[in-house]
Amino acid sequence: MERYQTTEAVQRALREDLSLGDVTTTGLIPRDLTGRGMIIANEEGLLAGIDVAREVFCRIDPALTFQCQVSDGARLTLKTVIASIEGRLCSILSGERVALNFLQHLSGIATLTARYVTAVADTKARILDTRKTIPGLRYLAKYAVIIGGGKNHRKCLGDGVLIKENHITACNKAGMDLPAIIKQMKSKAPHTLQVEIEVRTSAEAGKAAEAGADIILLDNMSLEEMEKAVSLVAGRALVEASGGIILENVRAVAATGVDLISIGALTHSAKALDISLEIMS
């Protein structure tokens, strides 16, 4: 994760939360009152985003001392102390919610990703994220997926070719069939990028492999149809499964022989991990 991506996200969040100041803290807490806060896990999970939390407090008050007790990727248990912050209490209180929002969201993504990765252990399938992320937080969310043991799919529209159903429908209106679509895309794509195409049936998967697609995405197929598609592709392309995949069926999806499993829920539906900040008395 690049530092500038963290800085931009933190600056946006602080502007959102502190654009009109912190009237409660200003009205109650003397500026020279110092103390210590502890960030604590209230449930089990995987930590992600500790450097983002540090950035929040440092942006608010560079004089604060932020000390990590554990690092990203650490397995948290009930009451694990994640970090301590010492200095002006007004600064700690003003940064509390923004720092926790990042920590809870990113740790939730990492924790959910780790569960999927564990579920397909000892298969060849790799767990991928998607671009279904909260606007403005994509790079942080994808970092959390990596912490959870997953892999990143495209980070933006320019770093990978993915011909989806709506692209295909639009091309069909222009008189292009599946092989022609793949041929044109391979002729125009940068040589460093693979061409991936979404298909809805095993027969389309076979046609896509014959036309030279590098990756074939099986969209919302049954397990039986996935197995047929993998057989028809016969190693000529990587095969990715997507759509309708949950923890309860991801192992069965992996068993069909697909190489990749992409799951939007990793970043758009992960439950926030319960993490809190407590001021020490």
GIBELSUL-V702942 format. One record per residue. PSI is psi in whole degrees, 0 to 359 (999 if undefined). BURIAL is # if it has 9 or more other C-alpha atoms within 8 Angstrom, else .. Layout:
PSI_BURIAL ; PSI_BURIAL
This chain:
125_. ; 144_. ; 320_. ; 330_. ; 321_# ; 314_# ; 315_# ; 316_. ; 318_# ; 317_# ; 318_. ; 315_. ; 320_# ; 322_# ; 319_. ; 317_. ; 332_# ; 17_# ; 331_. ; 16_. ; 188_. ; 89_. ; 328_. ; 308_. ; 317_# ; 324_# ; 341_. ; 328_. ; 120_# ; 140_. ; 334_. ; 4_. ; 123_# ; 163_. ; 197_# ; 137_# ; 148_# ; 131_# ; 125_# ; 139_# ; 135_# ; 7_# ; 169_# ; 147_# ; 193_# ; 132_# ; 136_# ; 139_# ; 16_# ; 324_# ; 333_. ; 317_# ; 318_# ; 316_# ; 322_# ; 307_# ; 323_# ; 326_# ; 321_. ; 318_# ; 99_. ; 344_. ; 349_. ; 147_# ; 116_. ; 119_# ; 118_. ; 138_# ; 335_. ; 164_. ; 165_# ; 138_# ; 350_# ; 142_. ; 121_. ; 144_# ; 174_# ; 125_. ; 16_. ; 130_# ; 119_# ; 317_# ; 163_# ; 148_# ; 128_# ; 143_# ; 209_# ; 125_# ; 328_# ; 324_# ; 318_# ; 316_# ; 323_# ; 333_# ; 350_# ; 304_# ; 317_. ; 315_# ; 316_# ; 324_# ; 314_. ; 311_# ; 315_# ; 315_# ; 310_# ; 322_# ; 326_# ; 318_# ; 312_# ; 319_# ; 314_# ; 318_# ; 316_# ; 325_# ; 318_# ; 318_# ; 318_# ; 322_. ; 332_# ; 15_# ; 145_. ; 15_. ; 171_. ; 352_. ; 139_# ; 142_# ; 128_# ; 154_# ; 189_# ; 189_# ; 11_# ; 79_. ; 162_# ; 128_. ; 133_. ; 349_. ; 14_# ; 313_# ; 324_# ; 318_# ; 318_# ; 328_# ; 317_# ; 324_# ; 317_# ; 317_# ; 325_# ; 359_# ; 3_# ; 182_# ; 155_# ; 135_# ; 207_# ; 139_# ; 334_# ; 176_. ; 345_. ; 355_. ; 15_. ; 146_# ; 124_# ; 105_. ; 109_# ; 176_. ; 318_. ; 326_. ; 315_. ; 316_# ; 317_. ; 319_. ; 323_# ; 321_# ; 334_. ; 6_. ; 16_. ; 134_# ; 181_. ; 309_# ; 321_# ; 323_. ; 313_# ; 318_# ; 313_# ; 318_. ; 320_# ; 331_. ; 336_. ; 341_. ; 146_# ; 146_. ; 343_. ; 352_. ; 137_# ; 154_# ; 119_# ; 143_# ; 143_# ; 134_# ; 158_# ; 348_# ; 162_# ; 327_# ; 318_. ; 324_# ; 316_# ; 317_# ; 320_# ; 320_# ; 318_# ; 327_. ; 352_# ; 16_# ; 143_# ; 324_# ; 136_# ; 120_# ; 119_# ; 110_# ; 114_# ; 43_# ; 155_# ; 165_. ; 319_# ; 319_. ; 325_# ; 315_# ; 318_# ; 318_# ; 315_# ; 319_# ; 318_. ; 324_# ; 322_# ; 42_. ; 1_. ; 345_. ; 160_# ; 146_# ; 128_# ; 134_# ; 142_# ; 150_# ; 122_# ; 20_. ; 125_# ; 172_. ; 326_# ; 338_. ; 0_. ; 327_# ; 320_# ; 323_. ; 315_# ; 325_# ; 347_. ; 346_# ; 5_# ; 156_# ; 328_# ; 146_# ; 114_# ; 137_# ; 108_# ; 329_# ; 338_. ; 321_# ; 339_# ; 349_# ; 10_. ; 133_# ; 133_. ; 136_# ; 141_# ; 105_. ; 139_# ; 167_# ; 130_# ; 130_. ; 128_. ; 133_. ; 999_.
